[in-house]
Amino acid sequence: MQTIRLQTFIKAKAELVFDLSRDIDLHRQSAAGTNETAVAGKTEGLLALGETVTWRAKHFGLFHRLTVQITEMERPLRFTDVMLKGPFKSMQHQHLFSDVDNGTWMYDVFSFEAPFGYLGRFVELLFLRSYMTAFLKKRNEILKAVAESMALSSDDLYSPNN
């Protein structure tokens, strides 16, 4: 099993960052390079506790389906999505948020295991870990840009006067 840990600082309040992190439309935008679309379960808006979404995306030249469910949620501190069906043997993504004076620290803890035993572990180390890290970083870059842009035009931005 592989675990990827990322942290991203965003100049916006935790509530905004939390909601954007579970926004299906924003996820679709951040994964445009893989033609990712929500095809079953909840297909637009914000995911809530217990809800599922099935994504269809093109990775490594092949279309895959991945169904995840939100299994834990405590707004605006954390939520977890877990794979119910898909190309991994297992997958869990914890989203954690820490509100600080001038913004929000967003933490991702993404754990996954490829199928096929030793061959899967070899693939994880050879390229799957770096591929998934780049995918998550791209998602976070877009989420950060959208959150900070939205915060500039509302009271969700932290500034010395707030």
GROMACS elastic network, one bead per residue, 0.5 to 0.9 nm:
[ bonds ]
;  ai    aj funct       b0    kb
    1    90     6  0.85159   500
    1   111     6  0.68473   500
    1   112     6  0.56653   500
    1   114     6  0.75819   500
    1   121     6  0.74981   500
    1   124     6  0.82177   500
    2   110     6  0.81105   500
    2   111     6  0.55393   500
    2   112     6  0.54481   500
    2   113     6  0.62433   500
    2   114     6  0.88625   500
    2   121     6  0.87078   500
    2   124     6  0.72543   500
    2   125     6  0.84098   500
    2   129     6  0.71071   500
    3   109     6  0.66858   500
    3   110     6  0.54816   500
    3   112     6  0.65578   500
    3   113     6  0.89380   500
    3   129     6  0.83845   500
    4   108     6  0.75519   500
    4   109     6  0.57764   500
    4   110     6  0.50649   500
    4   111     6  0.63575   500
    4   112     6  0.86697   500
    4   129     6  0.76455   500
    4   132     6  0.82977   500
    4   133     6  0.67314   500
    5   107     6  0.71819   500
    5   108     6  0.55544   500
    5   110     6  0.65024   500
    5   111     6  0.87689   500
    5   133     6  0.86631   500
    6   106     6  0.81441   500
    6   107     6  0.56291   500
    6   108     6  0.50887   500
    6   109     6  0.67941   500
    6   110     6  0.85466   500
    6   133     6  0.83758   500
    6   136     6  0.83286   500
    6   137     6  0.78300   500
    7   105     6  0.66900   500
    7   106     6  0.55864   500
    7   108     6  0.64022   500
    8   104     6  0.82557   500
    8   105     6  0.57671   500
    8   106     6  0.51429   500
    8   107     6  0.64853   500
    8   108     6  0.85663   500
    8   137     6  0.88472   500
    8   140     6  0.71104   500
    8   141     6  0.83947   500
    8   144     6  0.79416   500
    9    12     6  0.89997   500
    9   103     6  0.70792   500
    9   104     6  0.58488   500
    9   106     6  0.62568   500
    9   107     6  0.88552   500
    9   144     6  0.78863   500
   10    13     6  0.81728   500
   10    14     6  0.87823   500
   10    17     6  0.77887   500
   10   102     6  0.86927   500
   10   103     6  0.56148   500
   10   104     6  0.52595   500
   10   105     6  0.63701   500
   10   106     6  0.74080   500
   10   143     6  0.88155   500
   10   144     6  0.56498   500
   10   145     6  0.84077   500
   10   147     6  0.73543   500
   10   148     6  0.67566   500
   11   102     6  0.63196   500
   11   104     6  0.63493   500
   11   105     6  0.88481   500
   11   144     6  0.80187   500
   11   147     6  0.77068   500
   11   148     6  0.57271   500
   11   151     6  0.76792   500
   11   156     6  0.87777   500
   11   157     6  0.62706   500
   11   158     6  0.63240   500
   11   159     6  0.87037   500
   12    15     6  0.84365   500
   12    16     6  0.68077   500
   12    17     6  0.68159   500
   12    99     6  0.89685   500
   12   102     6  0.76505   500
   12   104     6  0.61752   500
   12   144     6  0.86726   500
   12   147     6  0.63051   500
   12   148     6  0.58222   500
   12   150     6  0.83920   500
   12   151     6  0.56665   500
   12   152     6  0.84784   500
   12   155     6  0.89979   500
   12   156     6  0.55681   500
   12   158     6  0.59398   500
   13    16     6  0.56237   500
   13    17     6  0.65155   500
   13    18     6  0.86862   500
   13    99     6  0.67607   500
   13   100     6  0.84884   500
   13   102     6  0.83621   500
   13   103     6  0.56532   500
   13   104     6  0.60010   500
   13   147     6  0.87617   500
   13   151     6  0.78932   500
   13   155     6  0.88354   500
   13   156     6  0.53169   500
   13   157     6  0.62613   500
   13   158     6  0.68359   500
   14    17     6  0.50626   500
   14    18     6  0.58117   500
   14    19     6  0.84677   500
   14    75     6  0.89823   500
   14    76     6  0.60551   500
   14    77     6  0.76585   500
   14    97     6  0.63853   500
   14    98     6  0.68812   500
   14    99     6  0.54623   500
   14   100     6  0.85971   500
   14   103     6  0.73029   500
   14   104     6  0.54225   500
   14   105     6  0.81031   500
   14   106     6  0.84118   500
   14   156     6  0.86796   500
   15    18     6  0.51366   500
   15    19     6  0.62050   500
   15    20     6  0.86511   500
   15    75     6  0.73120   500
   15    76     6  0.51944   500
   15    77     6  0.84220   500
   15    97     6  0.89377   500
   15    99     6  0.88337   500
   15   156     6  0.83927   500
   16    19     6  0.52542   500
   16    20     6  0.61644   500
   16    21     6  0.85672   500
   16    76     6  0.84361   500
   16   147     6  0.68456   500
   16   150     6  0.87152   500
   16   151     6  0.81564   500
   16   156     6  0.69745   500
   17    20     6  0.51716   500
   17    21     6  0.60921   500
   17    22     6  0.89387   500
   17    76     6  0.82968   500
   17    97     6  0.79981   500
   17   104     6  0.75473   500
   17   106     6  0.78964   500
   17   143     6  0.77617   500
   17   144     6  0.79999   500
   17   147     6  0.62495   500
   18    21     6  0.51750   500
   18    22     6  0.68292   500
   18    23     6  0.89964   500
   18    75     6  0.71671   500
   18    76     6  0.55778   500
   18    77     6  0.75043   500
   18    78     6  0.77021   500
   18    79     6  0.86071   500
   18    95     6  0.83636   500
   18    96     6  0.84374   500
   18    97     6  0.70515   500
   18   106     6  0.85220   500
   19    22     6  0.54713   500
   19    23     6  0.63446   500
   19    46     6  0.69197   500
   19    47     6  0.87338   500
   19    75     6  0.84932   500
   19    76     6  0.78929   500
   20    24     6  0.85187   500
   20    26     6  0.68959   500
   20    27     6  0.85295   500
   20    46     6  0.78979   500
   20   143     6  0.68664   500
   20   146     6  0.83999   500
   20   147     6  0.72946   500
   21    24     6  0.84388   500
   21    26     6  0.78972   500
   21    27     6  0.76954   500
   21    46     6  0.86416   500
   21    95     6  0.79774   500
   21   140     6  0.87438   500
   21   143     6  0.71438   500
   22    26     6  0.82499   500
   22    27     6  0.77735   500
   22    45     6  0.82476   500
   22    46     6  0.54345   500
   22    47     6  0.54649   500
   22    48     6  0.80046   500
   22    79     6  0.87256   500
   23    26     6  0.54301   500
   23    27     6  0.62881   500
   23    28     6  0.87642   500
   23    44     6  0.74970   500
   23    45     6  0.55505   500
   23    47     6  0.65077   500
   24    27     6  0.50786   500
   24    28     6  0.62100   500
   24    29     6  0.87055   500
   24    37     6  0.89548   500
   24    38     6  0.75602   500
   24    42     6  0.83085   500
   24    43     6  0.67499   500
   24    44     6  0.52799   500
   24    45     6  0.55824   500
   24    46     6  0.61575   500
   24    47     6  0.71467   500
   24    53     6  0.86118   500
   25    28     6  0.51117   500
   25    29     6  0.63455   500
   25    30     6  0.87730   500
   25    37     6  0.89552   500
   25    38     6  0.88025   500
   25    43     6  0.83052   500
   25    44     6  0.59800   500
   25    45     6  0.64988   500
   25    46     6  0.84164   500
   26    30     6  0.61735   500
   26    31     6  0.86191   500
   26    45     6  0.89679   500
   26   139     6  0.88536   500
   26   142     6  0.82970   500
   26   143     6  0.73700   500
   26   146     6  0.86816   500
   27    30     6  0.50499   500
   27    31     6  0.61672   500
   27    32     6  0.85922   500
   27    36     6  0.85094   500
   27    37     6  0.89962   500
   27   139     6  0.71245   500
   27   142     6  0.89694   500
   27   143     6  0.83346   500
   28    31     6  0.51833   500
   28    32     6  0.61060   500
   28    35     6  0.79990   500
   28    36     6  0.58110   500
   28    37     6  0.60618   500
   28    38     6  0.76946   500
   29    32     6  0.52498   500
   29    33     6  0.87781   500
   29    36     6  0.84243   500
   29   139     6  0.85806   500
   29   142     6  0.81427   500
   30    33     6  0.79321   500
   30    36     6  0.89984   500
   30   135     6  0.88823   500
   30   138     6  0.67759   500
   30   140     6  0.81234   500
   30   141     6  0.83863   500
   30   142     6  0.59007   500
   30   143     6  0.75451   500
   31    34     6  0.56796   500
   31    35     6  0.67874   500
   31    36     6  0.58183   500
   31    37     6  0.86834   500
   31    57     6  0.85355   500
   31   135     6  0.77651   500
   31   138     6  0.79989   500
   31   139     6  0.68409   500
   32    35     6  0.50953   500
   32    36     6  0.61606   500
   32    37     6  0.87213   500
   33    36     6  0.77120   500
   33    58     6  0.84934   500
   34    37     6  0.89579   500
   34    56     6  0.89724   500
   34    57     6  0.54568   500
   34    59     6  0.62701   500
   35    56     6  0.78302   500
   35    57     6  0.54793   500
   35    58     6  0.61468   500
   36    55     6  0.63978   500
   36    56     6  0.54731   500
   36    58     6  0.69407   500
   37    43     6  0.82091   500
   37    54     6  0.83504   500
   37    55     6  0.55484   500
   37    56     6  0.53914   500
   37    57     6  0.65697   500
   38    41     6  0.79668   500
   38    42     6  0.75689   500
   38    44     6  0.76101   500
   38    53     6  0.65110   500
   38    54     6  0.56404   500
   38    56     6  0.63742   500
   38    57     6  0.89252   500
   39    42     6  0.82705   500
   39    43     6  0.63460   500
   39    53     6  0.75518   500
   39    54     6  0.56529   500
   39    55     6  0.59306   500
   39    56     6  0.65502   500
   39    65     6  0.88898   500
   40    43     6  0.62445   500
   40    52     6  0.81154   500
   40    53     6  0.58250   500
   40    55     6  0.74366   500
   40    67     6  0.83657   500
   41    51     6  0.73995   500
   41    52     6  0.52955   500
   41    54     6  0.61483   500
   41    67     6  0.85254   500
   42    45     6  0.78320   500
   42    46     6  0.85511   500
   42    47     6  0.72038   500
   42    51     6  0.69395   500
   42    52     6  0.61323   500
   42    53     6  0.51266   500
   42    54     6  0.78962   500
   43    53     6  0.64887   500
   43    54     6  0.79866   500
   43    55     6  0.88001   500
   44    47     6  0.82361   500
   47    50     6  0.84891   500
   47    51     6  0.62059   500
   47    52     6  0.76398   500
   47    53     6  0.81662   500
   47    69     6  0.89112   500
   47    70     6  0.73349   500
   48    51     6  0.56126   500
   48    52     6  0.86070   500
   48    70     6  0.67151   500
   48    73     6  0.77694   500
   49    52     6  0.88140   500
   49    69     6  0.80244   500
   49    70     6  0.51680   500
   49    71     6  0.61629   500
   49    72     6  0.63238   500
   49    73     6  0.59036   500
   49    74     6  0.89999   500
   49    79     6  0.82976   500
   50    69     6  0.61488   500
   50    70     6  0.51544   500
   50    71     6  0.57344   500
   50    72     6  0.78790   500
   51    68     6  0.84180   500
   51    69     6  0.56069   500
   51    70     6  0.57524   500
   51    71     6  0.82002   500
   52    67     6  0.67555   500
   52    68     6  0.54862   500
   52    70     6  0.65520   500
   52    81     6  0.88384   500
   52    84     6  0.88583   500
   53    66     6  0.81460   500
   53    67     6  0.56121   500
   53    68     6  0.56955   500
   53    69     6  0.67082   500
   53    70     6  0.89556   500
   54    65     6  0.65311   500
   54    66     6  0.54190   500
   54    68     6  0.64956   500
   54    69     6  0.89798   500
   54    85     6  0.86625   500
   55    64     6  0.80055   500
   55    65     6  0.54663   500
   55    66     6  0.51567   500
   55    67     6  0.62844   500
   55    68     6  0.83464   500
   56    63     6  0.66722   500
   56    64     6  0.56450   500
   56    66     6  0.66391   500
   56    67     6  0.89525   500
   57    62     6  0.81263   500
   57    63     6  0.54099   500
   57    64     6  0.54977   500
   57    65     6  0.66158   500
   57    66     6  0.83245   500
   58    61     6  0.60543   500
   58    62     6  0.52628   500
   58    64     6  0.61713   500
   58    65     6  0.89459   500
   59    62     6  0.55415   500
   59    63     6  0.63778   500
   59    64     6  0.71302   500
   60    63     6  0.83413   500
   64    86     6  0.73514   500
   64    87     6  0.69458   500
   65    85     6  0.77473   500
   65    86     6  0.56868   500
   65    87     6  0.73224   500
   66    83     6  0.69469   500
   66    84     6  0.77513   500
   66    85     6  0.57535   500
   66    87     6  0.68489   500
   66    88     6  0.86768   500
   67    82     6  0.83784   500
   67    83     6  0.57456   500
   67    84     6  0.54872   500
   67    85     6  0.50911   500
   67    86     6  0.62057   500
   68    81     6  0.59774   500
   68    82     6  0.52142   500
   68    84     6  0.54439   500
   68    85     6  0.71994   500
   68    86     6  0.85439   500
   68    91     6  0.88531   500
   68    92     6  0.88006   500
   69    80     6  0.82469   500
   69    81     6  0.52666   500
   69    82     6  0.54419   500
   69    83     6  0.65597   500
   69    84     6  0.68564   500
   70    73     6  0.72902   500
   70    79     6  0.70547   500
   70    80     6  0.56861   500
   70    82     6  0.65985   500
   71    79     6  0.75207   500
   71    80     6  0.57607   500
   71    81     6  0.58233   500
   71    82     6  0.67714   500
   72    78     6  0.77093   500
   72    79     6  0.51347   500
   72    80     6  0.51304   500
   72    81     6  0.73772   500
   72    94     6  0.89301   500
   73    76     6  0.83796   500
   73    77     6  0.80044   500
   73    78     6  0.57610   500
   73    80     6  0.66124   500
   74    77     6  0.55911   500
   74    78     6  0.53086   500
   74    79     6  0.62240   500
   75    78     6  0.62788   500
   75    79     6  0.76111   500
   76    79     6  0.84601   500
   76    96     6  0.85523   500
   76    97     6  0.68503   500
   76    98     6  0.86146   500
   76    99     6  0.88959   500
   77    95     6  0.82951   500
   77    96     6  0.58405   500
   77    98     6  0.66703   500
   77    99     6  0.84035   500
   78    94     6  0.72420   500
   78    95     6  0.54076   500
   78    97     6  0.60399   500
   79    93     6  0.84567   500
   79    94     6  0.60558   500
   79    95     6  0.53410   500
   79    96     6  0.68094   500
   80    92     6  0.70724   500
   80    93     6  0.55978   500
   80    95     6  0.60221   500
   80    96     6  0.86126   500
   81    91     6  0.84671   500
   81    92     6  0.58756   500
   81    93     6  0.53147   500
   81    94     6  0.66262   500
   81    95     6  0.83562   500
   82    90     6  0.81090   500
   82    91     6  0.58811   500
   82    93     6  0.64027   500
   82    94     6  0.86717   500
   83    86     6  0.67728   500
   83    88     6  0.80719   500
   83    89     6  0.89706   500
   83    90     6  0.65059   500
   83    91     6  0.52598   500
   83    92     6  0.63764   500
   83    93     6  0.87225   500
   84    90     6  0.82993   500
   84    91     6  0.85150   500
   85    88     6  0.80477   500
   85    89     6  0.88240   500
   85    90     6  0.86995   500
   86    89     6  0.78245   500
   86    90     6  0.84279   500
   86    91     6  0.89264   500
   87    90     6  0.84700   500
   87   114     6  0.75853   500
   87   115     6  0.76510   500
   88    91     6  0.63769   500
   88   112     6  0.68162   500
   88   113     6  0.58840   500
   88   115     6  0.58747   500
   89   112     6  0.74899   500
   89   113     6  0.53320   500
   89   114     6  0.51804   500
   89   116     6  0.82433   500
   90   111     6  0.79824   500
   90   112     6  0.54540   500
   90   113     6  0.52203   500
   90   114     6  0.71736   500
   90   115     6  0.81690   500
   91   110     6  0.74687   500
   91   111     6  0.56241   500
   91   113     6  0.65172   500
   91   114     6  0.88308   500
   92   109     6  0.80914   500
   92   110     6  0.59158   500
   92   111     6  0.52581   500
   92   112     6  0.64465   500
   93   108     6  0.69668   500
   93   109     6  0.57835   500
   93   111     6  0.63229   500
   93   112     6  0.85068   500
   94   107     6  0.80201   500
   94   108     6  0.58085   500
   94   109     6  0.50369   500
   94   110     6  0.62892   500
   94   111     6  0.84993   500
   95   106     6  0.72191   500
   95   107     6  0.59496   500
   95   108     6  0.50136   500
   95   109     6  0.67048   500
   95   110     6  0.85280   500
   96   105     6  0.81815   500
   96   106     6  0.57832   500
   96   108     6  0.64072   500
   96   109     6  0.81301   500
   97   104     6  0.65598   500
   97   105     6  0.57092   500
   97   107     6  0.62426   500
   97   108     6  0.89756   500
   98   103     6  0.85926   500
   98   104     6  0.55027   500
   98   105     6  0.50309   500
   98   106     6  0.65231   500
   98   107     6  0.82370   500
   99   102     6  0.82557   500
   99   103     6  0.62417   500
   99   105     6  0.65392   500
   99   106     6  0.88250   500
  100   103     6  0.54049   500
  100   104     6  0.56311   500
  100   105     6  0.73191   500
  101   104     6  0.81622   500
  101   158     6  0.72645   500
  101   159     6  0.86690   500
  101   160     6  0.89798   500
  102   157     6  0.81672   500
  102   158     6  0.50017   500
  102   159     6  0.64355   500
  102   160     6  0.78800   500
  103   157     6  0.74284   500
  103   158     6  0.58169   500
  103   159     6  0.87227   500
  106   140     6  0.88585   500
  108   136     6  0.84808   500
  110   132     6  0.89506   500
  110   133     6  0.89590   500
  110   136     6  0.88879   500
  112   124     6  0.89068   500
  112   129     6  0.89185   500
  113   120     6  0.76376   500
  113   121     6  0.75461   500
  113   124     6  0.75960   500
  114   117     6  0.76594   500
  114   119     6  0.86172   500
  114   121     6  0.65058   500
  114   123     6  0.76341   500
  114   124     6  0.66001   500
  114   128     6  0.85822   500
  115   118     6  0.87036   500
  115   119     6  0.80385   500
  115   120     6  0.52631   500
  115   121     6  0.80604   500
  116   119     6  0.56392   500
  116   121     6  0.79385   500
  117   120     6  0.52463   500
  117   121     6  0.63996   500
  117   122     6  0.87819   500
  118   121     6  0.50389   500
  118   122     6  0.62037   500
  118   123     6  0.86756   500
  119   122     6  0.50756   500
  119   123     6  0.62916   500
  119   124     6  0.86785   500
  120   123     6  0.50285   500
  120   124     6  0.61404   500
  120   125     6  0.87399   500
  121   125     6  0.63825   500
  121   126     6  0.85149   500
  122   125     6  0.52952   500
  122   126     6  0.59164   500
  122   127     6  0.86412   500
  123   127     6  0.60062   500
  123   128     6  0.60124   500
  123   129     6  0.84003   500
  124   127     6  0.59479   500
  124   129     6  0.53983   500
  124   130     6  0.84494   500
  125   128     6  0.65225   500
  125   129     6  0.61372   500
  125   130     6  0.81507   500
  126   129     6  0.75973   500
  126   130     6  0.82344   500
  127   130     6  0.54965   500
  127   131     6  0.60893   500
  127   132     6  0.86879   500
  128   132     6  0.60585   500
  128   133     6  0.84645   500
  129   132     6  0.52849   500
  129   133     6  0.61115   500
  129   134     6  0.86959   500
  130   133     6  0.50140   500
  130   134     6  0.61980   500
  130   135     6  0.85781   500
  131   134     6  0.52875   500
  131   135     6  0.62189   500
  131   136     6  0.87648   500
  132   136     6  0.61526   500
  132   137     6  0.85331   500
  133   136     6  0.52329   500
  133   137     6  0.61179   500
  133   138     6  0.86288   500
  134   137     6  0.50647   500
  134   138     6  0.61437   500
  134   139     6  0.86142   500
  135   138     6  0.53094   500
  135   139     6  0.63668   500
  135   140     6  0.88011   500
  136   139     6  0.50190   500
  136   140     6  0.61833   500
  136   141     6  0.86596   500
  137   140     6  0.50316   500
  137   141     6  0.61495   500
  137   142     6  0.87498   500
  138   141     6  0.51030   500
  138   142     6  0.64171   500
  138   143     6  0.86158   500
  139   142     6  0.54093   500
  139   143     6  0.61637   500
  139   144     6  0.85974   500
  140   144     6  0.59251   500
  140   145     6  0.85087   500
  141   144     6  0.51603   500
  141   145     6  0.62378   500
  141   146     6  0.87152   500
  142   145     6  0.50958   500
  142   146     6  0.61611   500
  142   147     6  0.84928   500
  143   146     6  0.52391   500
  143   147     6  0.59941   500
  143   148     6  0.84852   500
  144   147     6  0.51763   500
  144   148     6  0.60068   500
  144   149     6  0.83836   500
  145   148     6  0.53571   500
  145   149     6  0.60327   500
  145   150     6  0.85619   500
  146   149     6  0.51062   500
  146   150     6  0.60654   500
  146   151     6  0.84520   500
  147   150     6  0.51508   500
  147   151     6  0.59685   500
  147   152     6  0.86079   500
  147   156     6  0.87857   500
  147   157     6  0.89073   500
  148   152     6  0.61760   500
  148   153     6  0.89155   500
  148   156     6  0.86762   500
  148   157     6  0.72314   500
  149   152     6  0.52853   500
  149   153     6  0.69080   500
  150   153     6  0.54487   500
  150   154     6  0.65072   500
  150   156     6  0.76308   500
  150   157     6  0.81851   500
  151   154     6  0.51191   500
  151   155     6  0.63890   500
  151   158     6  0.80588   500
  152   155     6  0.75793   500
  152   156     6  0.74498   500
  152   157     6  0.58352   500
  152   158     6  0.89841   500
  153   156     6  0.81602   500
  153   157     6  0.81559   500
  154   157     6  0.67823   500
  155   158     6  0.78761   500
  155   162     6  0.84424   500
  157   162     6  0.81057   500
  158   161     6  0.80111   500
  158   162     6  0.59845   500
  159   162     6  0.53096   500
